[in-house]
Amino acid sequence: MGDDNSAASQARRRYLLIALVFFGTVLSYVDRQVLALLKPTLEATFHWSDEDFAHLGSAFSLAMATSVLFSGWLVDRFGVRIAYGWAVAIWSLAGMAHAAAATVTQFVLARVTLALGESVSGPATVKATAQYLPLRERSFGLGIITTAPSIGAIMTPLVIPPVAVRFGWQSAFLLTGGLGVIWVFLWVVGTRHLRAPRAVSVAPAKAGVDWAALFSDRRTWAITGSKAMADMVWWFLLFWIPDLFSKVFGLSQAQIGGPVALTYAMAALGALASGGLFPMFLRKGLSFNAARKLSMLCFAVLILPLPLALFMGSPWAAAAIIGVALFAHNGFVTNIFGVTADIIPLQRVGTVTALSSVAGNLSGMGMIEFAGWSLTNGHGYWPMFAVASVAYLAATLFLHLVVPSIVPVHDMPGAAG
């Protein structure tokens, strides 16, 4: 027992927790992207149009949006270990249930259940870093975890199409769901003796959220609004990129994997790089406020050339431009997560993160539906790319206007409640 509670043992367990959160997030994004990559096969099976495909994607986003706020409460109420473990179990079984779908309705029900489980992932991730990592290590931890969606998105186009071609599309869902079941076992065993470091002040696990204080706090809306503007781009690209390479560049399903993997490989680099930009600015003498906002601005500027991807003669050149945008997206969102962990009282971190995810899923649903309408009516991809190119500058400006000066919560008198 003494060994379980020693400083070295607890440090190992804390980083095991971060590793498991990382791999859980990888699995969640693999599950999400399988649908987009198998669109040609599933389209033929279920007779979907572009608008039907958009409706299926928006149903997932709507389910996420309606459940994620409750999931944030679950994380704050029961803690990361219990809430996240059950969530991965639910979404893994739902992923496997896709393989048994015989009608469109059954497929949608499986997809919605998947969303209900995955809605816990975002609040649990930020809560885990806020509760189990010291302040100086949070940006690095968040940067590592933020690479997970990109790693999942890289693996999926390289692994899933060959598996589906050889063993059938149902096998793709059975494979990813089965990996989630294995993850749950490792989570239960690996985190059972975990303790928060003494330097972190942890609210009682069953402490309630003061909703009036939460909704009247400008910091809540700063996080929520900026996350909504960024997430609508991410969900749009995650859902439609494979189709874009098929429609705009005429690639077959067998050819799509390479360019899609390149875009998300660059996104993963962005998540890794994002953890170092903010502390670098601090070391150069910038204030906390200036370092955070300048980091966000740098990433926002990188996304401005995104529409040029539609005019490239090569799918690889287009993939590189989209990849730069995803590189910048991950850097931008890592800073939003960092601001959340830094300025939101610990008792509200899960709930505020969930609220921002609600906004992000709703805005993402809007972009997905907009894309379905645009493609069906012959307008192509350019309207969505035009909106996406300026969304991050708008998010940075919004954050600055709502919270002119970012101050870490531990430096604010009376802010811990």
C-alpha positions in Angstrom: 0.0 0.0 0.0 2.9 2.3 0.8 4.3 1.8 -2.6 0.9 2.6 -4.2 0.9 6.0 -2.4 4.5 6.9 -2.8 5.3 10.0 -4.9 7.0 8.0 -7.6 4.3 5.5 -7.8 1.5 8.1 -8.0 3.5 10.0 -10.7 3.6 6.8 -12.8 -0.1 6.3 -12.3 -0.9 9.9 -13.3 0.9 9.5 -16.6 -0.6 6.1 -17.1 -4.0 7.9 -16.8 -3.0 10.4 -19.4 -1.8 7.6 -21.7 -5.1 5.8 -21.3 -7.1 9.0 -21.9 -5.0 9.5 -25.1 -5.7 6.0 -26.4 -9.4 6.3 -25.4 -9.6 9.4 -27.5 -7.9 7.7 -30.4 -10.5 5.0 -30.3 -13.4 7.5 -30.2 -12.1 9.2 -33.3 -11.5 6.0 -35.1 -15.1 5.0 -34.4 -16.3 8.4 -35.7 -14.3 8.3 -39.0 -15.2 4.8 -40.0 -18.5 6.0 -41.3 -17.0 8.7 -43.5 -14.4 6.4 -45.0 -16.9 3.7 -45.8 -19.4 6.1 -47.4 -19.3 4.6 -50.9 -20.1 1.1 -49.6 -22.7 2.3 -47.0 -24.2 4.7 -49.6 -24.9 1.7 -51.9 -26.1 -0.4 -49.1 -28.5 2.1 -47.5 -29.2 4.2 -50.7 -28.0 7.5 -49.1 -27.8 10.9 -51.0 -25.4 13.6 -49.9 -28.2 15.1 -47.8 -29.0 11.8 -46.3 -25.4 11.4 -45.4 -25.4 14.8 -43.9 -28.5 14.0 -41.8 -26.8 10.9 -40.4 -23.7 13.0 -39.4 -25.9 15.7 -37.9 -27.9 13.1 -35.9 -24.6 12.1 -34.3 -23.7 15.7 -33.6 -27.2 16.4 -32.2 -27.0 13.4 -29.9 -23.6 14.6 -28.7 -24.9 18.1 -28.1 -27.9 17.0 -26.1 -26.0 14.5 -23.9 -22.6 16.2 -23.4 -23.8 18.8 -20.9 -25.2 15.9 -18.8 -21.9 14.0 -19.3 -20.0 16.9 -17.9 -22.1 16.8 -14.8 -21.4 13.1 -14.5 -17.7 13.7 -14.7 -17.9 16.4 -12.0 -20.3 14.3 -9.9 -18.6 10.8 -10.0 -15.1 11.6 -11.1 -13.0 10.8 -14.1 -12.3 7.2 -13.3 -15.9 6.0 -13.0 -17.5 8.3 -15.6 -15.0 7.7 -18.4 -14.7 4.0 -17.8 -18.4 3.5 -18.2 -18.5 5.8 -21.2 -15.9 3.9 -23.2 -17.7 0.6 -22.4 -21.0 2.1 -23.7 -19.6 3.5 -26.9 -17.5 0.4 -27.7 -20.6 -1.8 -27.5 -22.5 0.7 -29.6 -19.7 0.6 -32.2 -19.9 -3.1 -32.4 -23.7 -2.9 -32.8 -23.3 -1.1 -36.1 -22.3 -4.4 -37.6 -25.7 -5.9 -36.7 -27.7 -3.0 -38.3 -30.1 -4.2 -40.9 -31.9 -1.0 -41.6 -31.1 2.7 -41.7 -33.1 3.2 -38.5 -31.0 0.6 -36.7 -27.8 2.2 -38.0 -28.9 5.6 -36.8 -29.8 4.2 -33.3 -26.3 2.6 -33.0 -24.8 5.9 -34.1 -26.7 7.9 -31.6 -25.8 5.5 -28.8 -22.1 5.8 -29.8 -22.5 9.6 -29.5 -24.0 9.3 -26.0 -21.0 7.4 -24.8 -18.4 9.6 -26.6 -19.9 12.7 -25.2 -18.0 12.0 -21.9 -14.6 12.1 -23.6 -14.1 15.9 -23.8 -15.1 16.7 -20.2 -13.2 13.7 -18.8 -10.0 14.7 -20.7 -9.9 18.3 -19.4 -10.9 17.2 -15.9 -8.2 14.6 -15.8 -5.5 17.1 -16.7 -6.9 19.7 -14.3 -7.1 17.3 -11.4 -4.1 15.0 -11.8 -1.4 17.2 -13.5 0.4 20.1 -11.9 -0.2 23.5 -13.6 3.2 23.6 -15.2 2.6 20.2 -16.9 -1.0 20.8 -18.2 -0.1 22.3 -21.5 2.2 19.5 -22.3 -0.3 16.9 -21.2 -3.1 18.5 -23.2 -0.9 18.8 -26.2 -0.2 15.1 -26.1 -3.9 14.2 -25.7 -4.9 16.6 -28.4 -2.9 14.6 -30.9 -5.2 11.7 -30.2 -8.0 12.7 -32.7 -5.4 13.1 -35.4 -3.7 9.8 -34.6 -7.1 8.1 -34.8 -7.8 9.9 -38.1 -4.5 8.8 -39.5 -4.9 5.2 -38.5 -8.5 4.9 -39.8 -7.9 5.5 -43.5 -4.8 3.3 -43.5 -6.4 0.4 -41.6 -10.1 0.3 -42.0 -10.6 0.3 -45.8 -8.3 -2.8 -46.3 -10.1 -4.6 -43.4 -13.5 -3.7 -44.8 -12.5 -4.8 -48.3 -11.2 -8.2 -47.1 -13.6 -9.0 -44.4 -16.7 -6.9 -45.1 -17.7 -3.5 -43.7 -19.2 -5.0 -40.6 -15.7 -6.2 -39.5 -14.5 -2.6 -39.3 -17.0 -1.8 -36.5 -16.4 -5.1 -34.7 -12.6 -4.4 -34.7 -12.8 -0.9 -33.3 -15.5 -1.8 -30.7 -13.5 -4.8 -29.6 -10.4 -2.6 -29.0 -12.6 -0.4 -26.7 -13.5 -3.4 -24.6 -9.9 -4.2 -24.1 -9.2 -0.5 -23.2 -11.9 -0.7 -20.4 -10.1 -3.6 -18.7 -6.8 -1.7 -18.8 -8.5 1.4 -17.4 -10.0 -0.4 -14.4 -6.7 -2.0 -13.5 -4.4 0.9 -14.3 -6.3 3.7 -12.4 -7.7 2.0 -9.3 -5.0 3.4 -6.9 -4.7 6.8 -8.6 -4.5 9.8 -6.3 -4.4 13.6 -7.2 -1.1 15.3 -6.4 -1.2 17.3 -3.1 -0.4 20.5 -5.0 -3.8 20.3 -6.8 -6.8 21.4 -4.8 -9.6 19.0 -5.5 -13.2 19.6 -4.8 -15.2 16.8 -3.3 -16.3 14.4 -6.0 -20.0 14.9 -5.2 -19.9 18.6 -5.0 -22.7 20.2 -6.9 -22.3 22.9 -9.6 -23.5 26.4 -8.9 -25.4 26.9 -12.1 -26.3 30.5 -11.5 -22.6 31.3 -11.0 -21.6 29.3 -14.0 -24.0 31.0 -16.4 -23.3 34.5 -15.1 -19.5 34.0 -15.4 -18.1 35.7 -18.6 -15.3 33.1 -18.6 -17.9 30.3 -19.3 -19.2 32.1 -22.4 -15.7 33.0 -23.6 -14.7 29.3 -23.7 -18.1 28.2 -25.1 -18.2 30.7 -27.9 -14.6 30.3 -29.1 -14.9 26.5 -29.0 -18.1 26.6 -31.0 -16.4 28.6 -33.8 -13.4 26.2 -34.0 -15.3 23.0 -33.6 -17.7 23.7 -36.5 -14.7 23.5 -38.8 -13.2 20.4 -37.3 -16.5 18.4 -37.5 -17.1 19.5 -41.0 -13.6 18.5 -42.2 -13.6 15.2 -40.2 -16.9 14.2 -41.8 -16.5 15.4 -45.3 -12.8 15.2 -46.2 -12.9 11.7 -47.7 -15.9 12.7 -49.9 -14.1 15.9 -50.9 -11.1 13.9 -52.3 -13.6 11.7 -54.1 -15.8 14.4 -55.6 -13.2 17.2 -56.3 -10.2 15.1 -57.3 -11.9 11.9 -58.5 -10.1 9.5 -56.2 -11.5 6.0 -55.6 -12.1 4.7 -52.1 -8.8 2.8 -52.4 -6.9 6.0 -53.3 -8.5 8.3 -50.7 -6.6 6.8 -47.7 -3.2 8.4 -48.5 -4.2 12.1 -48.8 -6.6 11.8 -45.8 -3.9 10.3 -43.7 -1.5 13.1 -44.7 -4.0 15.8 -43.5 -4.3 14.2 -40.1 -0.6 13.5 -39.8 -0.1 17.2 -40.0 -2.9 17.7 -37.5 -1.1 15.5 -35.1 2.1 17.6 -35.5 0.0 20.7 -34.7 -1.2 19.2 -31.4 2.3 18.3 -30.4 3.7 21.7 -31.3 0.8 23.5 -29.6 2.0 22.5 -26.1 5.2 24.4 -26.6 4.1 27.7 -28.1 2.4 29.2 -25.0 5.2 28.4 -22.5 7.7 29.8 -25.1 5.9 33.1 -25.1 5.9 33.1 -21.3 9.6 32.5 -21.2 10.1 35.5 -23.6 8.5 37.7 -20.9 4.9 38.0 -22.3 2.1 38.2 -19.8 -0.1 35.2 -19.3 -2.9 36.9 -21.1 -0.7 38.0 -24.1 1.0 34.6 -24.4 -2.4 32.7 -24.6 -4.0 35.1 -27.1 -0.9 35.5 -29.3 -0.7 31.7 -29.5 -4.3 31.5 -30.6 -3.7 34.3 -33.1 -0.7 32.6 -34.7 -2.7 29.4 -35.3 -5.7 31.4 -36.6 -3.6 33.1 -39.3 -2.4 29.7 -40.6 -6.0 28.7 -41.4 -6.7 31.7 -43.7 -5.3 30.0 -46.9 -7.7 27.0 -46.5 -9.9 27.8 -49.6 -6.9 27.5 -51.9 -7.1 23.7 -51.4 -10.1 23.6 -53.8 -8.0 25.1 -56.6 -5.0 22.8 -56.5 -4.3 20.5 -59.4 -3.0 17.7 -57.2 -4.9 16.0 -54.3 -1.6 15.9 -52.4 -1.2 19.7 -52.6 -4.8 20.1 -51.4 -4.1 17.6 -48.6 -1.1 19.7 -47.6 -3.1 22.9 -47.4 -5.9 21.2 -45.4 -3.3 19.6 -43.3 -1.9 23.0 -42.3 -5.4 24.1 -41.3 -5.8 21.0 -39.2 -2.3 21.6 -37.7 -3.5 25.0 -36.7 -6.9 23.8 -35.5 -5.2 21.5 -33.0 -2.9 24.2 -31.8 -5.8 26.6 -31.4 -8.0 24.1 -29.5 -5.2 23.1 -27.2 -5.0 26.7 -26.1 -8.7 26.8 -25.5 -8.4 23.7 -23.3 -5.5 25.3 -21.6 -7.5 28.4 -20.9 -10.3 26.3 -19.5 -8.0 24.4 -17.1 -6.3 27.6 -16.1 -9.2 30.1 -15.5 -12.3 27.9 -14.7 -12.7 26.8 -11.1 -12.0 23.1 -10.7 -15.6 22.3 -9.6 -16.9 23.6 -12.9 -14.2 22.4 -15.3 -16.1 19.3 -16.5 -19.4 21.2 -16.9 -17.8 24.2 -18.7 -16.0 21.8 -21.0 -19.2 20.0 -21.7 -21.1 23.2 -22.4 -18.4 24.2 -24.9 -18.7 20.8 -26.5 -22.5 21.2 -26.8 -21.9 24.5 -28.6 -19.2 22.9 -30.8 -21.4 19.9 -31.8 -24.4 22.2 -32.6 -22.2 24.4 -34.8 -20.6 21.3 -36.3 -24.1 20.0 -37.1 -24.9 23.2 -38.8 -21.8 23.0 -41.0 -22.4 19.4 -41.9 -26.0 20.2 -42.9 -24.8 23.2 -44.8 -22.4 21.0 -46.7 -25.1 18.5 -47.6 -27.3 21.3 -48.9 -24.4 23.0 -50.8 -23.4 19.8 -52.5 -26.9 18.7 -53.4 -27.6 22.1 -54.9 -24.5 22.3 -57.0 -22.5 24.9 -55.0 -19.7 22.6 -54.1 -17.3 22.9 -51.1 -16.2 26.6 -51.4 -18.9 28.1 -49.1 -17.9 26.0 -46.2 -14.2 26.6 -46.9 -14.7 30.3 -47.0 -16.5 30.2 -43.6 -13.8 27.9 -42.1 -10.9 30.2 -43.2 -12.0 33.1 -41.0 -13.7 31.2 -38.1 -10.6 31.1 -35.9 -9.8 34.8 -36.2 -13.4 35.4 -35.2 -13.0 33.0 -32.2 -9.9 34.8 -31.1 -11.5 38.2 -31.3 -14.6 36.9 -29.4 -12.5 35.5 -26.6 -10.6 38.8 -26.3 -13.8 40.9 -26.2 -15.4 38.7 -23.6 -12.3 38.2 -21.4 -10.0 41.2 -22.1 -7.5 39.9 -19.5 -7.0 36.2 -18.9 -5.9 35.5 -15.3 -5.2 32.0 -13.9 -7.9 31.0 -11.4 -5.4 30.4 -8.6 -4.4 34.0 -8.9 -7.9 35.3 -8.5 -9.2 36.0 -5.0 -12.3 34.0 -4.2 -12.3 32.3 -7.6 -12.0 28.7 -6.4 -15.7 28.3 -5.9 
